[in-house]
Amino acid sequence: MKKIIMVFVLLLGIQGSLYPQSTIQTIINNTNLDSLMHFVKELSGEVQTVINGTPYTIVSRRWNHTGNDMSAFYIKQKLNSYGLATYDQWFSSTGRNVYGVQLGSVYPNKKYIICAHYDAYTPSGTIVPGADDNGSGTAAVIEAARIFTQYQSKYTIIYALWDEEERGLYGSEYYAQQAALAGDSIMGVINMDMIAYDNDNDGVGEIHIQNYANSTSLKDMMVQVNTNYSIGVIPSIINPGATASDHASFWNHGYGALLLIEEYYGGDFNAYYHTINDRYIYFNQPYFHKMSRLTLGTVATLADLTVIVPVELLAFTASVKNSDVELLWSTASELNNMGFEIERSIDNQDNFVTIGFVEGKGSSTEINYYSFTDRPQVNGVNQLYYRLKQVDFDGTFSYSDVVNVSYDVPVEFVLSQNFPNPFNPSTTINYFVPQESFVSIKVYDFLGREVITLVNDTRAIGSYEIVFDASNLPSGTYFYTMIAGNYSATKKMILIK
């Protein structure tokens, strides 16, 4: 947050209505202080984290420090882990916004943005913890993603973390400008900047607005959520609000937005602002929890979140085609679905092994169709059993019911008669390999002269098909011979032009 002066306070009444309390109350209740604090500790270098598979300590989020770019990777990694489509938005050689998208089920083109800046500042760039400014806001956005992705949203939600706010709102200004040029329908922006310091423990949270678009109604909704769900923040309405944080970028382009912040003007400003002592140990943790709960409750209400079934399987079937087994399944809805492991058992239902993986759709309320083809590499008569292991992004999993098929394939090599026969100018030749073997198939003319080699390679167990094109050959009788191991067979075919 970049601090400026001047304020005009206006307290307004509550109007409007809330969506059903059960879902919103559950979301508010599930906003977890432990996870909020853990995100802050990772972002401010108090604990080591793992970024792109490597242990790393974020000691600085200053714009010109490598830790700032690593924190962007950390944020993207978190949003990805909740099944969100995530994006980097580079706006300069050093500036990089990171945001995730949860697509709306009814109004996908109408968007609410929950946001904070992730960069931090001290005059020196060596150690820049930035726990309150603005690890607190960033942590709350990540917590919103963790919880909201378990629900269906009527409107699209953008989880945005801006870069280079401390240099002049560079990241949010670029995003807002691009959104305005594209004609994006942004229904409202809820910005959090410094939401964890309350030294006098009076619980005051400032809501900054100006008279742009629907900013006032966004404020009214936040005040009403605070009252109706007894969250406990004491709201102080600032109008005209400060322009030193990222919400102002959206005001500049005609969008409705508000800022939720600890006492910026109220006499209890963070004593460790922009110093190396901006650490989590100076947090008022109950206050941080309330401010986060207020934001999540407000955005959940605005976007109209509802409960969805995690992964609802509609159908799962298995069928044999030649020497393959085709598995088909579909889902009615999905939540945080990383994908499906396909497991198979031969003759024994309890002896399952993993044979493949199919990626899921993350979170979806549409019917999705999936398929997988298995080549079991067995011959003779077998009972094959299949099941799906559905795996969430957080590692939890569940199993489908088991389906089975009778798998009866030859135990010998087979060379089939071509079809059609006679033909002009092409025909299809099928053959079967009962065990991995080197296979040669050649075509000869009536005098025994080799015309073409169709196959000359190692083949795994399975059925195969070749299309033989004789466009450049004259009419006549031809022969094709298959040799594999000790097996040899010849068939006759007739080309008529």
N, C-alpha and C positions, 0 to 999 in steps of 0.2 A: 504494500500500500504506500502510495506517495502522499504525504500529508500536506494539506493546505488549511486555510482558515476561513471563517465566516459560516454562519449557520442560521437557519430560520426553522423553528420547531412548530409543527402543527399536528395536534392530536385529532384524529377523525374517528367517527363511530364505525360500528361493524354493520355490514350489510351483506346480502347474498346468502347462499346455502351451501352445505357440504354434501359430498357423496356419502354413500352408506358407511357408517362408522367402523364396521367390523374389519374390512380390509385395511383402511387407513390406520386404524388403531393398532392392528397387527404389525404394520410396517413401522410405525412409530416405536412400538414395543421392541421390535427386532433390531432397531438401531443400537449397535453394540459398542459400549465405551471401550472395551478391551481391544476390539479390532481397530477402532479409531485411533487409539493410542499407539497400537503397534505400527500402523501406517505412518504416523507422525515420527516415531522413533526411527523407522527405516529411512524416511525422507530426510531427517535431520542428522543422520550419522550416529545416533545413539546406539544403534545395533546394526550389525552387518546384515545385508540381505543377499539374495542371489539374483543376478541380472544376466539374462541370456546364458544361463547355466554356469556362471562363474561367480564366486563370492566377491562382494564389493561393498565398500562403505562409502556412502554419499556424504562427504565432508563439506561440500559446497554446492550451492545451486545458483551461484553468480553466473551471469550470462556468458562470461569468457572463461569459465572453468570447465574442465572435462566432466566434472560431477553433474553439471546441469544437463548435459546431453545424456549421461547415464541415467539420470532421474527420469528423463523422457522415455527411455527404454523401459525403466521400471514401471512407469504409469501404463504404457502400452501393454506390457506383459500382464499387469493386473487386469486391465479391461478385457484383454483377450481371454483370460482365465475364466471370465464370467460369460463367455460365449458371444461377446459383442464383435461386430465388424468394426475394426479400428483403423485409424488413418493418421498419417503424419501430414502436416501442412507446413511446408517450409516457406517462409516469407522473406528470408535473407540468408546470407551465408552462415549466420549463427543462430537465427531465430526459427523455432520449431514448435508449433502447436501440436497437441496430441488430443484426439477425440474419438469416442466410441459412439455407435449409433444403435439404438433399439427401435426398430421400425414399428410404427403404429399400426394396429390391426384394422382401424376404421378410417382414420385420417392420416395416412402415411406422409402426406406432403405438408402437414401442419406440425410445427415443431416447437417443443419447449426445450430450453437450454438450461442445464444446471452446471455451474462453472466456478472456477477459481484460477488464480495464476500459480504456477508451480516454481517460478524462478524466485530467488531471494537476493538480498543485498546487504553488504556491509562495505565501508570505505575500502577495506582490504579484502582481497579475494581468496585468501588462503583457507580460512575457516568461516563458513557462512551457514550456520545450522538452519536459520529461518523456520523455527518450529511453529511459532504463531503466525508469522508473516512469510509464506503463507502455507506452511505445512498443514495447518489446521483446516483451512478451506479445501485444500487438495485431498486430504484424508476423507473429508465428508463427501466429496464427489465420488471417490472410490467406494466408500461405504454405500452410497446410493446405488452404484452399479451392482455391487454385491447383492443387495436386497431386491432392487427393482426387477432385475432379470429373472427373478422367480415368479414374476407376474406378467400378465398381458396388459399392454398399454394401448389405449384407444388412439392416442397421439404419439408421434415419434418423439423420443427423448434423445437429446444430444448431451453426452457427458464430456464436457470440454475443459481442458487444462491449457491455459494460455502461457506463452513464454514472453519474456522481456517486457512484462508489465512495469517492472522497476525502471526501465529505460524510457518509458513514455507510452505505455499501453500498446506497444507495437503489434503484439500478436493478436489481441482481440480486435484492434482496429482493422487489421488486414482481413480477418474472418468476416467481420460485420460489413466491410466494404464489398467483399466478394459476394456475400449473401444478398446485399441490396442490389448489386448489379445483376445477379441471377434471378431476382424477384422472389427469393425464398420467403415462405410464409412462416415467419417466426412469431409464435403466439405469446411468447414471454421469455425473459431471461432472468434467472435467479442467480446472483453472483455472491459468493462468500469470500470475504477477505478479512482475516484475523478474527477468529470467533472463539478464542479459548482463554483470554486474559480478563479476569474480573477480580482485581485485587481487593476492592472494597466489598465484594460479595453481595452487591445489590441486585444482581440478575438482569441489569439493563442491557438490552440489545437494540442497536440503532438500525432502523429501516430507512434507507435513503432513496428518495424518488425525486423525479421532476415531471413536469406535465407533458410527457411524451407518450403518444399512443395510449396503451392501457396500463401504464405504470401504476396509476392509483388503484385500479382494480386488483392488480397483483398484490399490492400492499394490503388491501382490504382482505384478500384471501388469506394472506399470511397471518394477519391479526386474528382472523376468525378461527383459523386452525389452532393457533396458540390458545385461544379461549376455550373452544369446544373440546379440545383434547387435554386441557389442563397441563400444558407443557411447562409453564412456569417462567418463561422469559417475560421480562417487563419491557414492552415495546416502547421505543421513543422514535416518533416519526419525524424525519428530517426532510423538509421540503422548502426551498430547493436543496437537493442532496449534493454531496461531494462529487466531484468529477475526476477524482484521482485514482479510480480503480476501473476494472474492465467493463462494468455495466455502462459506463459513460460512452464507450465506443458504439454501443447499440442505440443509445439516445441520439448520438450524432447522425445516425442513419435512419431515424424515425421509428425504431422499434421500442416496445415497452420493456422496461427492465427495472430491477431494484437491486440494492446492495444491502446485505445483512452483515453487520460488523459489530464488534464490541464497542465500548464507549470511545468514540473517535473525537467527539466534542464535549463529552460529559464530565471531564475532570478526572477520569480514571484510565488515561491512555497508557499503553504498555511501556513500562520504564526501560525495557530492554530492546526496544524497537531499533532495528538496523544495527545491532551489535552482535558480537560473538556469544553473548549470553541470552540470546533469544532461543531458549531451550524449553523442553517439555516440563522441566521441574518447576517452572513458574506458572504452569497452567492451573486454572481453576477447573478441575476435571468435571465436576457436576455441571458447571456452566457450559463447558464445551459440549457435553452430552446433550443438554437442552437445546443449544443453538443448532446442533446437527439434527436433532429430532424435529425441530421446527421447520428446517429447510426440507427435509425428506418428506414430512407430512404435507407440506405445501405443494411440492412438485408432484407427489403421488395423487393429490386431489386434483390439481390442474390437468394432469395427463390422464386421469381416470383409470387408475390401475385396478385390475380385477384378477382373481385367482385363476390359474390355469392348471390342468393336469400335467405332471412332469413329462412323461412320454406315453401316449395312448396308442397302443398297437392295434390296428384294425384287422390285419390278416397276415398270415405267415404260411407259405406253401412250399413244397418241394416236388419236383418232377424230373424224370429221367429223359434225356434227349441224346440218343446215340450212346456215347460213353461218358457224357457229362450229366451232372445234376444241376438243375437250375432252381435257385432259391428266389422267391419273390415275397416281399412284405411291404406294408404301408403303415403310415402313422396318421392319426387325426390331429395330433398336437405334439409339440416338443418343447422342452424347457432345459436349457443348458446341456443339450445333447451333443457330446463330442462325437459319438458314433457307435457302431455295432461291431463287436468281435463275433465272427462266425465260428462256431465250434461243431465238431463232428465226432461221432462214435461209430465204430464198426462192430455190429453184432452185439455190442454190450452198451446199454444206455448209460452206464455209470463211468465209462472210460472216455471222456470227452477231451479232445485236443483242439487248439485254436488253429484254423486253417486260413484265416483272412480277416480283413478289417475294411469296413465301409464307413466313410465320414457321414456324420449326421448334419442336420440343418441348424444346429444351435438352438434357438428359440423360435418357434413357428406355430401359428394357429391354422395353417393350411394343411390339406392332405398331401403327404409326400410319399413318393413311390421309390422303392429300392430293389436292387437285384444283385445277385452274386452267382457266378458259375464255378462249380467245383469239378475238378477232374480227380476222382478218388484214387487213381493208380492201383486199382485192384481188379481182378477178373473173377469169373465164375458167378455164383449166386451169393449175394450178401444182403443183409438188412443194414441200411445206413440211417443213422439218427442225427438230426441237426437241431441246434438251438442258437438263439441270439443272446449275446451278453451286451446289454445296453449300458454304455459308460458315460457318466457326466464329466464335465470339465474339472470338477473337484475330486474325481477319482471314484466316487460312489457308483455302484452298478446294480443291475437287476437282470434276471433271466426271463426269457420268453418260455412259453410251453415248448415241448419237444415235438418235432414232426419227423416222420420216417418214410423211407421209400424202399422198395425191393429193387436191388441193383443187380441185373443179370446181363453180363456181357460175355462174349466168346472167350475161350481159353486158348484159341489158336489164331494164327494170322488169317485174315480174310481179304481177298481181292474181289470186289463186286463187279458185275457186268455194267459197262458204261450205259448211261441213259441221257438222251435218247439214242437209239441204235436201230436202224441207220440214222445218220446225223448230217447236218449242214448248217453252219461250218464248225460248230463247237458241240462238245458233249462233256458230261460230268462223270468222273471216276471216283468211287469211294473205296477206302480200304481201312482195315483195322489192325492195330498193333497191340498184342496182349502183354508185352513187356518191352522195356526200352531196348531198341535195336537200331542197327544201321539199315536203312531201307533204300533200295534202288528200284525205280520204276522207269522203264524205257519203252519207246514206241518204235516198231519196226514196220517196213513195208512188206509187200507180198513176197519179195525176193530175199527177205531176211536182212536187209540193210537197215542200220540204225537211223532213225529219222530225228528223234529228239529225246533228251533225258528230262523227265518230269520231276523226279525226286532223286536226290543223291545225298542223303544226310541222315543224322541220327534222329529218331523220333521217340518220344515218350509214349507211354500207354495211352491209347485213345483212338477215336475215329477221326478220319481225315477225308478231305474232299479236294479234288483237283478239277479244274476246268481246262480241258484240252481244246485249243483253238487251231483248227486245220485250214484256216483261210488261205494259206500259201501252198497247200498241198493239192494234188490232183485227186479226182474221184478214184475210189478203189478200196481194196480190203487191206486193213492194217491190223497189227497185233500189238498188245501191250503186255509187258512181263514185269512182275514184281519179285524181287529177291530180297530176303531178309533172314539172316542166319541160315538155318537148314531149309527154310521155306522157299518154294518157287512156284509161281502160278502164271499162266498165260491166258488171255482172253482175246477174242476176235471182235473187231468193230468195222463197220462199213461206212465210208464217206461217199455221199451222193450229192453232186452239185448240178 
